[in-house]
């Protein structure tokens, strides 16, 4: 039951606020009307003078009320200016396709494995050198000497042909 009493009190307060708002709006409208009337009263004494924008009066007494004609802006010049402004100058003349192309999905794996591959490459070179040394030691010395002389003869012939071709 206590709720019903508070609801009724709130409804009464709301009604009072609405009455006050109505009074204020009515006063504001009356104030605006009175201001308009005052402006109209002061303007009645003045006679509006004609302004001739599109008509050239023949009477000389009305010539003073003639409004000077404004110059019509040239549309062609404005359009040309806008067209010149719209043309975009190329910022970059040549585009490097490698920068635009997406990277392969395994590029980071190759980058990370590159160090390990260098180590392996050095080890394989060492292993190949050791195998060659072992073969040379096991083979006869004549084979080594003959292989070296044959190799030097072939390299001299290649140099001679290269020198003659370059001339």
VMD Tcl script that draws the C-alpha trace (Angstrom):
set ca {
  {0.00 0.00 0.00}
  {2.88 2.30 0.62}
  {3.81 1.96 -3.02}
  {0.44 3.31 -4.14}
  {0.90 6.47 -2.07}
  {4.31 7.20 -3.51}
  {3.07 6.60 -7.04}
  {0.26 9.10 -6.54}
  {2.69 11.67 -5.15}
  {4.98 11.20 -8.15}
  {2.04 11.62 -10.52}
  {1.05 14.90 -8.83}
  {4.61 16.21 -9.03}
  {4.75 15.29 -12.72}
  {1.50 17.17 -13.38}
  {2.85 20.28 -11.66}
  {6.04 20.17 -13.74}
  {4.02 19.87 -16.94}
  {1.88 22.88 -15.94}
  {5.04 24.92 -15.27}
  {6.51 23.93 -18.66}
  {3.31 24.93 -20.44}
  {3.36 28.32 -18.72}
  {7.01 28.89 -19.70}
  {6.43 27.97 -23.35}
  {3.39 30.23 -23.48}
  {5.45 33.11 -22.05}
  {8.23 32.49 -24.59}
  {5.76 32.51 -27.48}
  {4.24 35.75 -26.18}
  {7.72 37.31 -25.95}
  {8.53 36.28 -29.55}
  {5.23 37.66 -30.80}
  {5.84 40.95 -29.06}
  {9.33 41.21 -30.56}
  {7.90 40.59 -34.04}
  {5.28 43.24 -33.52}
  {7.90 45.75 -32.44}
  {9.98 45.01 -35.53}
  {6.94 45.39 -37.76}
  {5.98 48.66 -36.12}
  {9.39 50.19 -36.73}
  {9.45 48.98 -40.38}
  {6.12 50.55 -41.30}
  {7.62 54.02 -41.48}
  {10.19 52.99 -44.08}
  {9.14 52.39 -47.66}
  {10.94 49.59 -49.40}
  {12.97 50.79 -52.34}
  {12.98 48.72 -55.52}
  {16.12 46.92 -56.57}
  {16.42 46.42 -60.30}
  {18.47 43.28 -60.93}
  {17.11 42.06 -64.24}
  {15.37 45.18 -65.48}
  {16.89 48.44 -66.58}
  {14.45 51.25 -65.80}
  {13.96 54.01 -68.34}
  {13.23 56.67 -65.75}
  {16.35 58.48 -64.62}
  {15.14 58.81 -61.04}
  {15.05 55.00 -60.75}
  {18.54 54.56 -62.24}
  {20.05 54.97 -58.77}
  {18.35 51.78 -57.58}
  {19.86 49.73 -60.39}
  {21.91 46.81 -59.05}
  {25.20 46.38 -60.96}
  {25.40 43.17 -62.91}
  {27.77 40.59 -61.56}
  {30.21 38.86 -63.81}
  {29.34 35.28 -64.57}
  {32.32 33.08 -63.78}
  {33.68 31.15 -66.73}
  {32.84 27.53 -66.22}
  {35.37 26.30 -68.77}
  {38.29 27.67 -66.76}
  {37.03 26.12 -63.55}
  {36.52 22.76 -65.24}
  {40.01 22.89 -66.75}
  {41.51 23.70 -63.35}
  {39.65 20.80 -61.76}
  {40.74 18.43 -64.52}
  {44.36 19.48 -64.09}
  {44.09 18.96 -60.35}
  {42.48 15.56 -60.82}
  {45.32 14.21 -62.97}
  {47.55 12.36 -60.55}
  {51.24 12.37 -61.27}
  {52.84 8.95 -60.92}
  {54.74 8.77 -57.67}
  {56.80 5.76 -58.63}
  {57.60 5.30 -62.30}
  {58.84 1.75 -62.07}
  {57.46 -0.82 -59.68}
  {59.70 -3.61 -58.51}
  {57.67 -6.79 -58.88}
  {59.78 -8.64 -56.33}
  {58.61 -6.26 -53.61}
  {54.98 -6.76 -54.57}
  {55.09 -10.53 -54.93}
  {54.21 -12.44 -51.78}
  {56.93 -14.46 -50.17}
  {56.96 -18.18 -50.46}
  {55.49 -19.95 -47.45}
  {58.82 -21.57 -46.56}
  {61.05 -18.48 -46.78}
  {61.56 -18.32 -43.03}
  {62.54 -21.99 -42.89}
  {65.20 -21.42 -45.54}
  {66.49 -18.40 -43.64}
  {66.77 -20.37 -40.39}
  {68.40 -23.41 -42.04}
  {70.98 -21.37 -44.01}
  {73.49 -21.28 -41.11}
  {73.28 -25.02 -40.62}
  {73.70 -25.61 -44.35}
  {76.92 -23.55 -44.36}
  {78.36 -25.76 -41.61}
  {77.37 -28.89 -43.49}
  {78.88 -27.57 -46.71}
  {82.23 -27.03 -45.00}
  {82.13 -30.52 -43.50}
  {81.34 -32.11 -46.85}
  {84.23 -30.22 -48.51}
  {86.58 -31.50 -45.80}
  {85.30 -35.05 -46.20}
  {85.77 -34.92 -49.99}
  {89.34 -33.61 -49.55}
  {90.15 -36.44 -47.12}
  {88.78 -39.07 -49.50}
  {90.88 -37.69 -52.35}
  {94.00 -37.75 -50.17}
  {93.35 -41.37 -49.18}
  {92.94 -42.45 -52.81}
  {96.09 -40.64 -53.82}
  {98.05 -42.29 -51.01}
  {96.76 -45.74 -51.91}
  {97.46 -45.41 -55.61}
  {100.87 -45.58 -57.08}
  {103.03 -42.54 -57.44}
  {103.17 -42.99 -61.22}
  {99.46 -42.55 -61.41}
  {99.71 -39.29 -59.53}
  {102.48 -37.94 -61.69}
  {100.74 -39.01 -64.90}
  {97.44 -37.52 -63.71}
  {99.12 -34.21 -62.86}
  {100.97 -34.02 -66.19}
  {97.80 -34.86 -68.12}
  {95.90 -32.24 -66.22}
  {98.54 -29.58 -66.82}
  {98.63 -30.37 -70.56}
  {94.84 -30.07 -70.84}
  {94.82 -26.77 -68.95}
  {97.59 -25.35 -71.18}
  {95.62 -26.28 -74.31}
  {92.49 -24.62 -72.91}
  {94.43 -21.45 -72.12}
  {95.88 -21.37 -75.61}
  {92.45 -21.73 -77.23}
  {90.97 -19.13 -74.89}
  {93.73 -16.63 -75.65}
  {93.31 -17.12 -79.41}
  {89.50 -16.73 -79.15}
  {89.73 -13.52 -77.16}
  {91.97 -11.86 -79.77}
}
mol new
graphics top color blue
foreach p $ca { graphics top sphere $p radius 0.5 }
foreach p [lrange $ca 0 end-1] q [lrange $ca 1 end] { graphics top cylinder $p $q radius 0.2 }
display resetview
